[in-house]
Amino acid sequence: MDKRNKINDKVYLFTDGACLGNPGPGGWAAILKYKDHYKEISGGEDYTTNNKMELMAVIRGLQALNKRCNVLVYTDSKYIHDAVNKGWIDKWIRSNWITSAKSPVKNRELWEQLINLLKKHNVQIKWVKGHSGHKENERCDVLAKIEASKRKDFNGEN
């Protein structure tokens, strides 16, 4: 095996998204853990959906990695977990981004970004129950809600 392609680094990525109203002002947050080092990142949008913010948390977390890694992603989003682990993404691609209900897949552009990142890194997605005391998930929830609260709502108010 070519040592340049070997992946030794294991990174833990904890993510969450939040929306004040759905749609409404939203926020996302991610915590990257590598060995004993932690990095928190977050952001948001003025008018968005919870699912978009959940996707953005994973995307931005993976984009923050500066080299190919083994990544264990923890998310409380069944949407993301099931799309990756149950093969929904592969089905969407085969069906030209049409769901089994014969409607266009929502958030296609974000799914395409995530697919590219999944190809770049060796990623496993694990589901954790939200609001169940998981330390990093709870922290991401707080950060995502802070970001959402900074945003204007759809009426242009803070």
C-alpha positions in Angstrom: 0.0 0.0 0.0 1.2 3.5 -0.9 1.8 5.3 2.5 0.6 8.5 1.0 -2.9 7.1 0.7 -2.9 5.6 4.1 -5.3 7.2 6.6 -4.2 7.1 10.2 -5.8 10.1 11.6 -9.2 9.6 13.4 -11.4 12.6 13.9 -14.7 12.8 15.7 -17.2 15.2 14.3 -20.3 16.1 16.4 -23.0 18.1 14.7 -26.4 19.7 15.1 -28.7 22.2 13.3 -31.5 24.3 14.7 -34.2 26.4 13.3 -36.5 29.0 15.0 -39.6 28.1 13.0 -39.2 25.7 10.1 -38.6 27.5 7.9 -37.1 30.4 9.8 -33.8 31.7 11.1 -31.4 28.8 11.5 -28.0 27.8 12.9 -25.6 25.0 12.6 -22.7 23.9 14.8 -19.9 21.3 14.7 -17.3 20.2 17.1 -14.2 18.5 15.7 -12.2 16.3 18.1 -8.7 15.1 17.2 -6.8 13.4 20.0 -7.1 15.9 22.9 -7.8 18.9 20.7 -11.3 20.3 20.2 -12.5 22.9 17.6 -15.9 24.5 17.6 -17.4 26.0 14.5 -20.8 27.4 13.8 -22.9 29.6 11.4 -26.4 30.1 10.2 -28.8 31.6 7.7 -31.6 34.2 8.0 -34.3 32.0 6.4 -33.8 28.2 6.2 -34.9 24.8 7.3 -33.8 22.5 10.1 -32.7 19.8 7.6 -30.5 22.3 5.7 -28.9 23.3 9.0 -28.3 19.7 9.9 -26.6 19.2 6.5 -24.6 22.4 6.8 -23.2 21.2 10.2 -21.8 18.0 8.7 -20.6 19.7 5.5 -18.8 22.5 7.3 -17.3 20.1 9.8 -15.9 17.9 7.0 -14.7 21.0 5.1 -12.7 22.1 8.1 -10.4 19.1 7.8 -7.2 20.0 6.0 -6.3 16.4 5.0 -7.9 13.1 4.3 -9.1 11.5 7.6 -11.1 8.7 9.1 -14.1 10.6 10.5 -16.8 9.4 12.9 -19.7 11.7 12.6 -22.3 11.9 15.4 -25.6 13.5 14.4 -29.1 13.5 15.9 -30.5 13.8 12.4 -32.2 10.6 11.2 -32.4 12.4 7.8 -28.7 12.4 7.4 -28.0 9.1 9.1 -30.6 7.2 7.1 -29.7 8.9 3.8 -26.1 7.8 4.1 -26.5 4.5 5.9 -29.7 3.2 4.3 -28.5 3.9 0.8 -31.0 6.7 0.0 -28.3 8.8 -1.6 -27.5 6.0 -4.1 -31.2 5.6 -4.9 -31.6 9.3 -5.4 -28.6 9.4 -7.8 -29.9 6.4 -9.8 -33.3 8.0 -10.0 -32.0 11.3 -11.2 -32.7 12.9 -7.8 -36.3 11.9 -7.6 -37.6 10.3 -4.3 -39.6 7.2 -4.1 -42.7 9.5 -3.7 -41.8 10.8 -7.2 -40.9 14.3 -6.0 -37.5 16.1 -6.4 -35.0 15.4 -3.5 -34.9 18.5 -1.3 -31.5 20.1 -0.6 -29.9 18.4 -3.6 -27.1 20.9 -3.8 -26.2 20.3 -0.2 -26.4 16.5 -0.7 -24.0 16.8 -3.7 -21.6 18.7 -1.5 -21.8 16.1 1.2 -21.3 13.3 -1.4 -18.0 14.9 -2.5 -16.8 15.1 1.1 -17.8 11.5 1.8 -15.6 10.5 -1.2 -12.7 12.6 0.2 -12.7 11.2 3.7 -13.4 7.8 5.1 -16.7 8.7 7.0 -19.0 6.7 9.3 -22.2 8.3 10.4 -23.6 7.4 13.8 -27.0 8.5 15.2 -27.4 9.9 18.7 -30.6 10.7 20.3 -31.0 14.5 20.6 -31.5 16.1 24.0 -30.4 12.9 25.8 -27.4 14.2 27.6 -24.7 13.5 25.0 -22.2 16.2 25.9 -21.0 17.2 22.5 -24.4 17.0 20.9 -25.8 19.2 23.7 -23.0 21.7 23.1 -23.7 21.8 19.4 -27.4 22.3 20.1 -26.6 25.3 22.2 -24.2 26.8 19.6 -26.7 26.2 16.8 -29.5 27.9 18.7 -27.2 30.9 19.5 -26.5 31.2 15.7 -30.2 30.9 14.9 -31.1 33.6 17.5 -28.6 36.0 15.8 -30.5 35.8 12.5 -33.3 37.9 11.1 -36.6 36.1 10.8 -38.5 36.1 7.5 -40.2 39.4 8.5 -36.8 41.1 8.7 -36.9 41.3 12.5 -34.1 40.3 14.9 
